[in-house]
Structures are given as C-alpha cells and as structure tokens.
Amino acid sequence: MSQPPGQQPPQGEFGAPYDPGTGPYTQPPAQPGYGYPPQGYGPPQPGPYNQQPGPYNQPPGPYTQPGPHQMPTQQQPPASPPGPGGPLRGRTAKIVGAVLAVALLAGGGIWFATSGGGDDDKPLAGPTHSAKPTVKPSPTRSGATGEPVVSPEEEARTINAGAKPGEAKVSWIQKGGVDLPPNGEDVYGPWFAGDTVVKAMFYTVSGYSVADGTLQWSFRLPSRMCAAPSQPTADGKIVLGIRHDTADDASCDTLQMIDLRTGKAGWRKTFVREGTWDELSDLAMSVNGGTVTVGRVSRSEGFRVSDGKQVFRGQPGKCQPYGFASGPVAVAATSCMNSEYDYKDQQVQRIDPATGKVLWTYKLKKGWRVSQFYSVSPLVVSLKQPDKWGILVLNDDGTYRTQLSGGPGDYAPQCDEEMRATSKNLDGCMGVAADANTFYMGTKAGVGADRGNKLVAFDLKTGKYRWSANSPEGQSAFPLGVENGKLLMYVKPTLKKGGGVASLPSAGGTPQMLLRHPASGAEMELGFIEPYVVYREGHTLLMQTRLSGIADDEEVDMRSMAVYGG
C-alpha cells in the first residue's frame, strides 16, 4: 500500500500527523459524568487507540475472534455532507468507497494515497434447537444453476480422504443457508462463548459446537441486523443492532441482547436518533467491560449489557465521540463540530465506559482522522488523510510514544474495505498484530506464479523498521496475533496448496508451519474471499465477511464457515 517511508521527518505536504517535539495535549480528568469543555484545547495533534490486534487477548474459549471495522473517509456532498463518522449510507444515501493502494515516499511516517422510541424489555421468543443440522445423503440440485450441490459433510469427507500425511483435516463446514436480498448481507461474528461459536446474518443468529459444527441453537430476529460489536462480554453476552421494523427503509435504532451460550434473547431497546447526521450515519458498536457503546456522527451512547440501562449519552460541548473499539478499556474517536458542515477536527479520548467520564484527551493535527485502532495494548492507531496514511503509537496514558517508519513498503492491512464488509466499527482489521515491544503487518502479495509477500516487524520504542521475513514459498501470509513470543500468521491457499497457520520468532527468520490445511481442499478454501481468520488451540476457523450470490439463492449453498484441525 505504500512505498517505503523514509527515516527522516517528512517535509511539506507529507508532514507527520503531529510534531513529535511538542508532545501530546492531555487534559486533566473531567468531573464524573461530564466530558471536557470545547475551549482550551491547543493545536491539534495525533491520537491513540486501543483494540485487540488480532484474535488473541480476548474472552476465554477455544477460539478467539478477530478484531473488527472502520469509519469511512469524510466526504461532503453538496446538500447533505456527512459528519465525523463517515459517509451517509442506508436508507437515503449509499456511498461506495474504493481505496486505492497508491504508494508515496514520505519520510518519517508510513503514508498511503487513497481515493476517495419506545423501549420493549420483554424477552423475544426462545431459540430453536437441533441436535444435528439437516444432512442430505446425496448431492441435491441448485435452484439457481441446476448444478449438483454437495452437502458440507460430504465435502469435508471428500477433502479429508484426499489429505496427505502432515496435513490437517477439515473438522466441519457450514453453508450460508439463508436466501438473501440481491446485494447480499454482511456476516457478523464469529463470537465465542464456552464451546459455542456464533455467527449472525440478515434475520438469523446461530450457535454451533466448536468441536463438530453441530447446530446448538438458532434465533430469528424480529428485523434485519444492521450493526454488531466485534466482541461479546466476558460472560458471553452480545448486543446486536437491528432495524426498527421490517420495512426496507427502517432505521437502525434498536438493540437486542442475546446470551451466546444459550441462544436466549434478553432485553430489547429502541434509542432515539436525532437530526440528519445521526439519522443517516452508520453505527460503530463496541463492548467495553459491561457496557455496549453505540456510536454515530453526532454522539455515542452507552448501555449496560446486563439490563439495557443507559449509562451515558454523548458529551457536553462541540466534540462528540463517534465510535469506540471493543476491549478492556474504552478509547474513542471523537470529532469536533466547527460548523454545520465541518467535523474535521478529531481527537482520541479514553472514556470510562460505565459513566461516560472522559479520562484523557489527545488531539489530532488538523485534517487527520482516526481510520482504525490496530491494538489495545500497546496503543496503535491508524490515521488517514485523503492522500496519506500514518501509524501512531501512544502510551497507555495517551502521551506520544512514537510513529512507525521504514521497511519494504507496500503494506497491506486488511480492513473492511478489503474484506468486502460494510460494518463501520473501528476495530475491523485483519493482518496486524502487536505485543509490548513490536508491531507486525504484511506487505501486498506478489503477482504471477509467486504469490509470496513479506512479514514486517517494527520496534514500538523507536518506531523504526526492525526486520522482514519472507512468507512460505509461493504463498502470501498476514499476521493473526502474537502467542508465546511468536508471531502467528495465516498462510493463504493457492490453486495447488492449502492454506494454514505458521509462526515466526520475535527475531524473524523462516516461518514454521503449525497447521497445514489440505491441498485437496484448496478450491473450497479459496472460496473464502478475505475471510476473518481465527486460530487457537490447534484449530483454524475461517468465516466469510459477506455473502451474496450472482444467481438466485446461490448464496444459500455458499460456504460461510470452515474449521480445520484436531
């Protein structure tokens, strides 16, 4: 995504997003329940953030889930420009953005050129249960194409029969199973609670056994899903964003709590969306401790997951948080309204999720916005301008630590734009990982026969490039997380090779395969286009981020999840 950034501070147009010599602007803690006043903020500076970098350091369970999605670039249509969170989509406006991976050599940072109600607390009907998904004993015919459709169970058996020594078996496969609208739908999750993995799409939330894919429960929502956090609470609760009713233009203004362990629905609550920006903006949802946050252009609100009680609603003054990322602490991206059409000044704030109290504030330099939060601990944040990209590292107290620079360039973290999902959460990137001292990401894959790339490490104390290592021969890879001091990566399949998971020591070197997926299943694995990937305890889980079919009901038979290992 970029040419290699230089080691010296950039000059002129491609200046750093802050002046490292001036340090951050940090405001003393505000009074309980209140944010900071809009006055006295000093010159804008870069901001931090905290989100889990990959599928690790998350709630207990046999798997951990990837982090999650990003608020889009600000745009300004003549009649109704968006606010801080991103473009206006949904019922009356749909902006489809394409990000160009254009490289710019810019000096001391890594830059990329881009283009640009009422409450109802009564539980819903309980879930349905099935000991085993319905299995057809022989191929059926697709209603869309008339071609034979092989059941997931038969496909897994066929792949495993062709697996070579040393290759992992396919534990189970799940189909999409839902007839979707012509443009398809996002797939939300995966969320893990005990021995259950959960996905949600359209009107349906389903829990499966991690061990064998058996359907544990399935719940029919009263209206379509429109948003969801990337993580559940530690005790396995999730709060979903759903539409007000079943009308095509229904507002995304209702929250539904579900217990992921049992599939039972809890409270349901409608919140008020006020004004044009609020009404049209997408939701950025997160779970921080026992609070679910619902962010949009004009404000963020916090609700207690246990009972739906509202614990905060926005901040006083002109600066309002528009999104958080899930994790043990709540750090928000905040925009300040300079005029009705100008939300360009941004901040990062750490906020107490139980009260809404602002604990510290860090201002971005004018023109920069929070793109994604790459890591919670350490704090690593992606910053964007229309034609620049910077990666900033902050201390836990919000003070400046460093910015990343150097290396081979062409970096390629995989966020929602690349993964086809339309979610606007701020923790939606695969392909990045961090531990206390090192940040990792991959470069773009090669073209032609050699699809390899490089895994790149940066020193978080100095921000400087540390080393790069080649991916396994002929296959590209991207970071998943750090475990026991080693970088874990997902190795992508090719037409002749299965994918898998490999590791690298913290000092670099040659990747060592931990779990090689079977070459006999390469075609099936290639059908997962930029999937969420989760690895833990010797198993890999792949999940599509979005399902849609070219022909009628084709998406019903598409593979939506697959698990390897064991």
N, C-alpha and C positions, 0 to 999 in steps of 0.2 A: 504493500500500500504506500510505500514511500521510498525515496532514495535515502541512502544512509545519511542521518543527520550528522552534522559536524560536532567537534568537541568544544568550540568556542561559542560564546554567547552570540546569537543571531543578531543581525543588524536590520534596520529599516523596517520594511513591510513585514518581514518574517521574524519580528522580535518575539522574545519569550513572552508567555502569558502573564508575567509578573517580573518585577525587578528583584532577583534573589538577594540583593544587598539590603533591601528595605524591610524584609520580614513581613509577616502576616499582620493583618489588622484583626486583633482579637478583642472582643468586648467583654467586660465583666458579666457574670451571670445576672440575668434579669430576676425580678421578683417572681415568686411562684405563680404560675398560671398566665404569665404575660411574656410577650416577646420583647424585642428591642424597639425603641422608637426609631423613626426613619431618619432622624437627624444625626449628624456627627459621625458618619461612617468612614470618612477619609477616602483616599484614592482606591479604586477597585483593584483587587488582586486575585490570584488564583485560589481555587478551592479544593477541599479534600473529598474523600469519601470512603465509606466502609461498606463492603459487601463481600460475601464469600467468593473467592476467586474461582472456585470450581466445585466439584462435587464433594468436597471434604469440609471438616469442621462444622457439621450440621447435625440435626437431631439424630439420636441413635437409631440404628436399624441396619439391616443387611446391605442396604444401598444408601448412598447419599445422592441428593439431586443437584443438578447443575444450577448455577445461578441464572439467573434470569435475565429485562428488555429496556429499550431505551426511548427517551423522549426525543422527538424528531427536531430537525433544524427549524428555527423560526422562519416563517415566510410571511409575507404581507400582501394578501390580495387587496385590490383597491377598495372594496366595500367593507369587507369584514376580516381584518387581519387577525391572526391567532395571538394568543397571549404567550406566556413564558414556556409553557409545557410543550408546544409543538403545533403542528398543522391541525386544522379543523377537519375532522372526518366524521363518519357516522351518517346521521340521517340527512343532513342538508349539504354537507361538503365532504369530498373524498379526495385527498391529496396523496398521490402515489409517488414516493420519492425514490430516486435511484442514486446510489452512492458510487462515485467514480473513484477507483483506486489509482489516483494520479500522484506521482511522486514529486516532491520538491526537496531540494537540498537546502537546508535552512539553518545549519549551525547547531546551537546548544540544546535544542529540543527536537522531538520527533514530530514532524508535521505531515499532514496529508491534504491534498487538494480534493475537494468534494463538490458535487453539484446538488447543484441542488434540485310531603306526603304524610301519608299516614303510616304508622307502624303496625306490623302484624307479627306478634311474638308467638303465635301458635305454631307448634311444630307441623311440618308438612307430613304427608303420608310416608310411612316407613318404606325401606328398600325391599326389593325382591331378592331372593336368594336362589342360587343354583349350585348344586354340588359339582357340576361339570358343564362347560359350555357345550352347546349342541354341536355334534360332530357328524358330518356326512361321511358315510363309509366309502364313498367313491366320488370322483370329480363330478361337479354339477356344471351347468352351463350358465355363463354370464348373460344376464338380461341385456347388457349393453352391446356385447360383441358376438355372443354365441359361442365364444371360445370356452374350452373346458376350464373350470376353476377348481384348483386343488385345495383341499382344506389345510389349515395351518398345521394340524397334527401330521397329516400325510407329508407335507412339505418338509417338516422337521425330520421325520423318519428318513426321507429320501436323502436329505443333506447329510445326516449323521451316518447313513450307510456308506456314503462316499468319502467320509472324513479319513484323513491319513493319520498315521501314528504321530503323536505330538500335537495334533490339532484338537481344540476344544469342541465339544458337542453343543448343538443348539438345545437349550433347555425347553423353550417354548416360544411360540409366535402367536400374536393376536392380530386379527383383521381390524379394519376400521369399523365395520359392522353397522354403520349408520348412513342412511341416504341423506345427503347434504344438499344445500342450495347450489346453484350453478357455479358460484365463485368459491365454494369450499368454506372451510371453517378452521380456525386455529385449534390446536390440540394443547390443552393446559395440563401442567404437571411435568414430569411424574412427581408425586408426593409419596413419601414412605411413612408408614405407621406400623411399628412392630413387624410382622411378617406379611404385610399387605402393601402393595404398590397401587397407586390410584392415578387414573387419568380422567380428564373431563373434556367434553366437546359437544357443542350445539346444545341439546337439552339433557344430556346424559352424563352422569358421574358414575364411574365403575371402579370397584376394587378387586384386585386379582392376587392370588397367592404368589409371593415372590418365588417360591420353590418350584411350582409346576404350572403356573398360569391359570389355575382353576378360578373361575369367577366366584368371588366371595359375596359380593352384593352389587346391586345396580340401582341407581336412584334417578328418577325422572324429575327434572327441574320444572317449575311452573312456567318458565320463559327461558329464552336463549341466554347462554353465557356471553359476557362481554368483557370480563377482566378477572384476574386472579393473582394473588401473590405467588412468588416463586417458592416459598417455604411454608410449611404448616407450623403450628406451635409445637413445643416440646412434647406435649401430651396428645398430639395427633389431631388437632382441630384445624380446619381451614375455613376461611370466609370467602365466598365467591361473589363476584359482581355479576348480576343478571339484569335483564331488561325489565321495565316496569310492567309490561304485559306482552302478549304475543303479536302485537301489531308490528309491521315492518319498520315503522319509524319510532318505535317505543324508546324512551330514554333509558340510558344505562344508569339507573338511580336506585337500585335495590341490592341489598346484601343478604346472602343466605349462608348461615353457618352449618357445617356438616362435620360429624365425627368420622374421621377416616378409618378408624378401627372397626366401626360397626356399620357405617353407611347411614346412620340415623341423622335426620335433619334436626337442627336446633332452631334458634331464633331467626326471624326474617324481618328486615327493617328497610324502609324507604327513607332516603335522605333527600334534602332539598338542593336542587341545582338552580342557582340564581344568575341571571344575566347571560348575555350572548356567549362570552368566552367559556363560562362554566358549562353552559348547556351543550356546547358543541365540542368541547375538548374531550380527549380520551382519558381514561383513568390510569393512574400509576398506583398499583397496590403493593403493600408490603406487610409483613408480620414482624414486629419487634417486641420480643417478650410476650406479654399477654395482650398486646394491642394490635389491631389491624388498622393501617392507615389507608386513606382513600385520597389520592392527590389528583388535582386537575389545575387548569390555568389560574384560577382566581384564589384557590385555597386548598389546604389539606385538612382532613378531619380524621380524628382517631376514635375508634370504638373498642370497647373491651370485648375480647373474643368470647369470654365465658358467658356473658349475658346481653351483649349488644349495647350496653350503656355508652353514650357519647362521653369521651373524656377530654377532648379539646376540639376546637373548630377555628382553624386559621390562626393568624397572629394580628395584633393591632398594628396599624401603620400601613405603609405602601408596599412593604416587602412581604411576600407570601410564599411559603413552601409549596411546590407543585408536585413533589414526588420524593419518596424515600426508597431505600433498598432494604430488603429483608436481612435480618441478622440480629445479634445480641444487643447491639446499640443502634440508635436511630439517628442517622445523619441524613439531612435533607438537602435537595437542590431547591434554591429559593430565587424568585425573580422579583424585581422591584419595578413598580409601575411609575414611569416618569411622565407619561401622558396616556390618554386612552389607547393610543396605538403603539406605545413604546414600553416594552417589557424587557429591554435588552440588558439591563444591569443585573448581574446574578451574584449570588452568594452561596456558600455552603454553611449550614448550621448543624450543630449537634443539638438534638432536642430530646427531652425526657418524654418517652412515649406514653407514660402513664398520666402526665399532666399537661403536656404541650409546652412546658417551660424551656426556653432557649438557654443552653449551657455555654455555647460559644459560637462566634460568627467569624467567617473568613470570606473576604470579598474577592471576587474575580476582577481582573483587569477588564476595562470596558470592551465590549464586543465578543468576549469569550462566554461560552455556555458549558454547563455540565452535560456531557454526552452519555457517559456510563460510569458507574462505580465498579472498578475492577476487583477490589479487595476490601474487606473489612479491617483485617488486622494482618499486615500493615495497611494504612490508608493509601490507596492508589486510585487516582481518578483520571478518567479520560476527558480532556477538554477539547472543544471544537470552535472554530470559526468557519465561515463558508469555504475557505480555501486552506485551512491549517488545522493541524491536529497536534496536541501536546499531551504528554503523560506526566502527571504531577504526583509527588509523594509527600504526604504530610505526617506529622507526628500525631499521637493519639489526642493531644490537646488542641489540635487544629493549627499548630505552628508549622511553618515551612520546613521541609526536610531536604528535598532535592527534586530534580526533574531528570527524566531519562534522556540519554543521548548516545549516539554512536551505533555501531553494529552494522550488519549487512544491508539493512533496509528491506523494503517490500514486506513490511509486517502485515499480518492478516488475522487479527482477532475476529471471531465470528459472532456478530451481534444480530439483532432481529432482522436487519436489512438483508443480511446474507443468509439467514435461516428461514426466510420467507414468512416468518410470523409477523403479525401486526400489533402485538402487545406493546405497550409503551412503558413498561416497568424500567427502572433504572439499573437493574442488576441482570441484564439479559445477554451476557456474552459468554460464549464458549471460547476455548483457545487462549485463555490467560490463566496464570496461576502465580501464587506468591507464598513465600514463607517469611520469617522475620528479617532475613538479610538479602533475599534475591527475588526478582520478578522475572517471569518467563513468558514468552509468546513465540509463535511460529511465523515463518515467512510464507509467502504465496507458493503454491505448488508449481513445479516445472511443467513444461508442455511437451507433448510428444510422448515417446516411449518412457522417458524418465520423469515420473510424476513426483519425485522426491522434493524435499524442502529442507529448511534448517530450523532447529530449535535454538532459541537465543536467550541468554541469561544476562541480566543487568544487576549491578550492585546497588542496593537500595540506600546505602550510606552515602555513596558518591554520585549515584545516578548514571555512572558510566557503564558502557558495554563490558561484559566480563568474558564471555565465550559464546561460541555457537557450535552445534553438533549436527551432523547430517542425520536425517531420518533413515529408517530402514530402507534398504536398497529398492529404488523404483517406486516407493510408496510415500505419500505425504503423511504428516502427523501433526497433531496440535495438542497443547498441554491440557491436562484434565485437573491436576492438583498436585500437591506435594504430600508424600506419605513416607514416614521413617527416613526423612532426609533426602529422599529421591524424588525426582520429577517423574510423574506418571503422564503418559500420552496415549491418545487414541490414534492408531495407525489405520488409515483409510484403505478400503479394498481397491483392487483393480479387477479387470476382467478375468485375470488368471490367478489372483491371490486374494485370500480372505483378509479382512482387517484384523484388529486385535488391540491389545494393550501392551505397551513397552515401558521401560523405566530407564532413567539416566541418573548417575550420581550427581551430587551438587557441584562437583568439579568439572562436569562434562564428560566427554568420551564417546563411546559407541553404545547405542540403545540395545537393551537386552529384552527380548520378548518375554512377557509374563503370561500372556494368554493369546494364542494364535487361533483366530477363527478359521473354520474350514474353507478351503478353496472351492469345495463343492457347493457352498452356499454363497459364493461371491456375487452372483446375479441378484439374489434376494437382498443381500446386504447393500449392494449398490442402489437398490430401490429406496433406501433411506437417504433422502436428499438433505444434507446439512442437518443431521439429527441432533437432539440432545443425547449426550452420552454420559452414562454413569458407570463407575467401576468401584466395586468394594467387595472385599472378602472373596476374591477369585472369580467374580462374575461381572459380565458386561451387560448393561441394558441400553438398547437403542430405542428412541421414541421419535416419531415424526413430529415436526413442529406445526405442520399444517397439512390437511388432507383435502384434495379436490380431484375430480375426475374429468377427463376430456369428454368421455361418453357418459350417457345417463347411467347413474348408480355404479359407475366404475369404482368410485371411492369406497363402496361397501366392502369390496374384496381386497383393497389395498392393505398391505401390511403396515400396522401402526406401531407395534411394539415387538421387540425380539430380545431374548435373553440367552447369553452364552455362558458356558462354564459348568463346573460340577462333575 
